[in-house]
């Protein structure tokens, strides 16, 4: 790639890529249309959930058919005319097979083990204060069917280097007394990490600055400058051209427009997620000891400093940040079935953000076809935080070695050509 790289997008993936490149001796300029960590990295669940199954599970497709038109369900598709979305949904359905899930796990499980080590190293070396915890989280179930499926998946994950531990209802209540009697059991995932995602991202950006990265906020990129089939920089919305030896696009669902201008169509749709932060105490959340996911409704509950974040849902409604109140309300309404003491009167924040969802359930990381010096890192879905450090490593490999390992090559955008 050369010695000067522009990274576009300062979410957790872009900041991770900038740090990795700077650590390898590259001159890096990190540009962000808003503020560092101000998009999906601001309000996600804060769980580093490495090694888990992709969205494209066959059983999830069956459940999705009953959810898709319900605006309060875990998955909702807003009715509208959008041929690109329906093509995406059709391609997603094609990939909902056991064979494809196994292929995804062959990629994601090794990457997950690597990213866990990288998180530990980065937080320690950079001294990032983000409420970093290593005790994992629980998958809590209220129905026998959900419990059986959770334990089946745990058995598969255990065969791939992870250490899930089945627990019964009493074991869950011993670990988290806030659980009510409706919770019958689940799985503990001790390998996972939890943190405040925004504090991690801005802490990592500060580390980038210390390593010489130039961070520019409030700068919108209009297009990638290409000369002779090679990325040579970016043109900003005000017409200014920033020259470079290469460009890395880490702009989530907004990467699609930039890639399309370069002749590449990526099967990615913006998937909107929500959170509700409740103060701990009367009128708010019980003081949870540890993080957990509520299996049947796919809501993550993550204790942070002074509050608990309830996050989840998947909404396909286009490239917008319209907050649908019933969907935010559903997060705490569903959680109350597991946590009898929960109320939603002390709401500190309600938020929604867009996650780049690839139709085959795998991130898209690598050079665009037919070009040199233009790398994309998008399509991480709900695992943007989880996979950010290892994505930085993969982008660093492409930048300085012209390629990466076999697992990394399977994430290349050229798999769609």
N, C-alpha and C positions, 0 to 999 in steps of 0.2 A: 504493500500500500504506500509506502513512503514514510516520511517522518512527521507530517502534519495532518491530523485528522479532525474533521468536524463531526461531532456527535449531535444529532438533532433529537431533542426530547429529553427533559430532565426529570422523568419519573424514575422509579427505582431501577428499572432496566437500563435506561440511558446513563444514569449516574454510576451504576456498577460498571458499565462498559468504559466510561471515561476514566474511572479509577484504574481499571485493569490496564488500559492502554498507557496511562501515565506511569504506572509501575514498570512497564516494559520500555520506558524511555521515549515514548512518543509525545510530541507536542500536541496537546488536545485543546480544542475550543468546544465548549458545551453550550448549545443555544436552546432556549426554551421560550415558547410563545407566551406563556403565563409566568408562573413562579415555580421554583423548584419544588417537586413533590406535590403540586397543587391539584393534580387530576386523580386518577385511580389510586395512586400511591398515598393519597392523603387519608382515605377513609376505609381501606379494605379491612378484612377481619384480623389481620396481624398474626396470622398463623403460618408458620413454615411447615407445610404438610407434605413432606417429600415422600415419593414412592407410591402414591396412591393411584387408584384407577382413573382412567380418562373419562371425560363426560360421555363418550360414545359407548356406554354399556348397553347391551341388548335390552336388559330389563328396564333401563332408564327410558329407552325409546317407548316401551309399552306404557309406562306411567305418564310420559310426556303427552301422549295422545289424549289422556283424560284431563291434563292440566292446562293445555295450551291456550284455551279460550277463557280460563278463569283468571280474572285480574288479581285475585288474592292467592293464587297458587305459587309454588316454588318456581315454576316456569310459565311465562306468559308471552304471547305474541300479539302485539297490538294490531287489530284489523286495519289493513291499508293495502294499497296496490304497490307492491315492491318486488318486481321480478327477481332482483338480485338476492333478496332474502329467501324467496321460495326456492331458487336454485341452490342456495346454501343449505337450506333445510333438507332438500332432497339428497345432496351430497353427504350431509351429516348422517342421514338415515342409512345410506349405502355403507358407511363405515361403522355402523352399529352391529358388529359381528364379534363372536368370540375370538376368531382368528386375528382380527385387527386389534382387539384389546390386548391380546398376548404380544403382538408386535410392538404396540405402544409401551407395554410394561418392560419389554427388552431394552427400550431406550430410556424411559423415564426413571426406572429404578436405579440404574447406575448413576445417572445425572443427579438424582436426589441424594444419594449417599455423598457424592462429591460436594454438592451445594451445602449440606449440613456442616461439613468440615470448613468450607469457605466462610460460612457465617460466623462460626466460632473464631476463626482467625481474624476476620475483618473487624468484628466488634472488639476483640482484644487488642489488636495492633493499633486501631484508630481511636480507641477509647470512646466509643459511641455510647452515650447514655440514652437508652431507648427502652428501658424496662425489659431487658433481654432475659428470658427464662428458658430453662432446658428440661423441664419435667414433663413435657409432652402435653397431650390432651386426650379427652375421652370421647368416644362415639357412643352416645346414649340412645337406647331404644325403648319404645313403649309397646311394641307388638312383637309377637313371636316370629312373624315372617321377616320383619326388619332385622331382628336379632340373628336369625339363621343366616341371612344374607351377609350381614356384617361380619360374622364369624367365618363364613366361607371365604370372603375376601381377605380377612386377616390371615387365614392359613396360606393363601397364595402369596401374600406380601412377605410372610415369614420365610418362605422358601427363597426369597430374593435379597436376603441380607438385612432385613428389618426385624424388630422384636415386639410385635403386638402381643398384648396379654388379654385374654378374655376375662371379663369380670361379671359377677351376678349383680342383682339389684342392691343387695345389702353392701356389696363391695363398692358399688358406685356411691351409695349414700355415706359410706364411711369416708371416702375420698372427698365427697362434696355433699355436706349435709343439707344443702338447699334443695336437692332433688326430692320430689314427692314420691308417694307410693306407686304412682302409675309407671315409673321407670323400672323395667324388669331386668335390665342388664345391658351389656355393651362390650366395648373393646377399649383398652388403654393403648395409646400409641406413644411410648416413651421416647422415641427418636425425634419427635417433632420439637420445634422451638416456637415461642411466642414473643411478640414485641409490639411496640407502638410503631406502625409503619411510617408515619410521617416523621417522627423523631429520628428513626433510622435513616430515612432518605436525606433529610437535611444535615444530619451528622455525617453521612457519607459524602455529601456535596462539600461540606467544610473540609473533609479529608482530601477531596480532590483539589481544592484550592491550595491546601498546604503542599500538595505534590505538583503544583504549577499549572493546573488546569484553569483556563480562562472560562468563567461561567458568566453567560450573558442571558439575563431574564428579560421578558417583554419583547422578544425578538421573534417575529414570525417568518418562517421560511416559505417562499412562494414556489421555488423549484430548485432542483438539483442541476448544477451546471455540468454538462457533459461535452467533452471535446475529444474527437477521435475515438469514441467508444470507451472513454475513461472518465470517471467522476473527477471533477476539478474544483469542486466547491459548491456553494449554494448562493442563490439570489434571494435576498430578503424582500419582504412586501414593499419596502420603501425604495427598492431598486438597487440597493447596495449589494455588491458581490463580495463574498468572503471566499478567498482562494484556499485550496488545500490539496493534498495529495490523494485524499479519499474522504468519503462521507459514509457515516453510519446512521441509518434511520431507525430511531427508537420511539416513534410517535404513536404507538398503539394503533387504534382504528384509524387515526388520521394518516397513517403510513400509506393507506390504500391509494389516496389521491396522488401522492408524490410518486409512488411506484407505477401507477397507471400512466402518468406522464412519461415514464421511461419505458413504456411498452410491456409492462408486467401487470397481470391481474391476479391478485391474491384472494383466495376464498376465505375471507375474514369478514365477520359481521360484528358491530358493536353490541356487546351484551351488557345491559345495565344492571348494576348491583346496588344495593341499598345498605345503609346502616342506621341504627338508632343508638345513641349513647345515653345511658341512664345513670344518674347519680346513685351512689350506693347509700341506702338508708330508706327510711319511710317515704312512700310515694315513688320509690325508684326500684333499684335492683337489690336483691340479696347480695351480701359481700362474698362473692364467689372466690373459692380458693384456687381454682385451676380452670383452664379453658376446656371447652367441650363443644361438640357439634350435636345438634338434635337431629337424629337420623331421619325420621319420617318427614320432616319439613325442611331439612338442609339449612338450618340456621346455626351459625357459629356464635358462640358466646365467649368473649375474651375479656378477662379482668385486666384493667389497666390502672393507672394511678388515680384513684378516687372515683372511678366510674367503670361500668361494664359496657362493652360494645356488643350489640346484637346485629349481626351482619349476614347477608345472604341474598337469595333470590336471583333469578335470571330473567331479564326482560328484553325482548327484541322489539324495539319501537323506533329504530333509526338513530341517526347521529345527533342526539340532543341530550340535554340535561334536565328535562322536565321531571320533577319529582311527583310521582303519583302517590298521594297520601295513603290510600288504602294498602298499597304494597309496603310502605314503611310501617304502618300500623300492624300489618300481619306478622312482622318480625317478632314483636313483643306479645302479640295475641297468641301466636303459636307456642312461644317459649313458656307462657304461663301454664300450659298443660303439663310441663315438666317441672316447673319451679313455682309452687303454689304461693310463695311470698312476693312474687314479682308484680309490680304496678308500673304504670307508664305515665305518671303525673310529673315526675322530675326528669324531663327530657333535656339533656344538655345540647344535643345536636341531632338533626336529621339530614341525611346526605345521600346523594346518588352519584355514581361514577361509571364510566364506560370501560369495559374490558375487551381486548381484541380476541375474538373467538375464532379459531381456525376450524374448518369443517371436519378435519380428520383428527382433531383432538391433540395434535402435536404443535409445539412452537415452530415458528418459521425463522430460522437464523442462518444467514449465509449470503453470498453474493448473488445479485440479480443476474439472470441469464443474459448473455450477450454484452455484458459490461464488465469492466474492471474498475476497482476502486469505489464500488457502491455496494454496501452490505446492509441488509435489513435485519432487524431483530424485533419481531412482533408475534402475534398469535398465541401468546402465553395463556390466554383465557383467565381462569381463576388462580393460576399459579405464577403470576408475574412476580410477586414478592418472593415466593419460594425459589424460583429458578433464576432470579436476577444475578446472583454472584457467578453461577456457572455459565450463564449467558455471556457475562463479561469475559470469562475465560475463552469461550468459543469464538467470540468476536476478536479477541486478542490473537488467537491462532490464525484466523482468516487474515487478519491485518498484517502480521509479521511473518507468517509461514506460508501464506497462500493456500492454506487448507487446515483441516483438523482431523481428529480421529474418526473411526468408522461411525460411532454413535453420533457425533456431531454432523457428519455428512448426511445422515438420514433426516436431519432437520432442514436441509437446504431448501430454499424456495424453488429450486429447479425440479423438485419432485412433482410439481404441478404442471410441468411443461411436457 
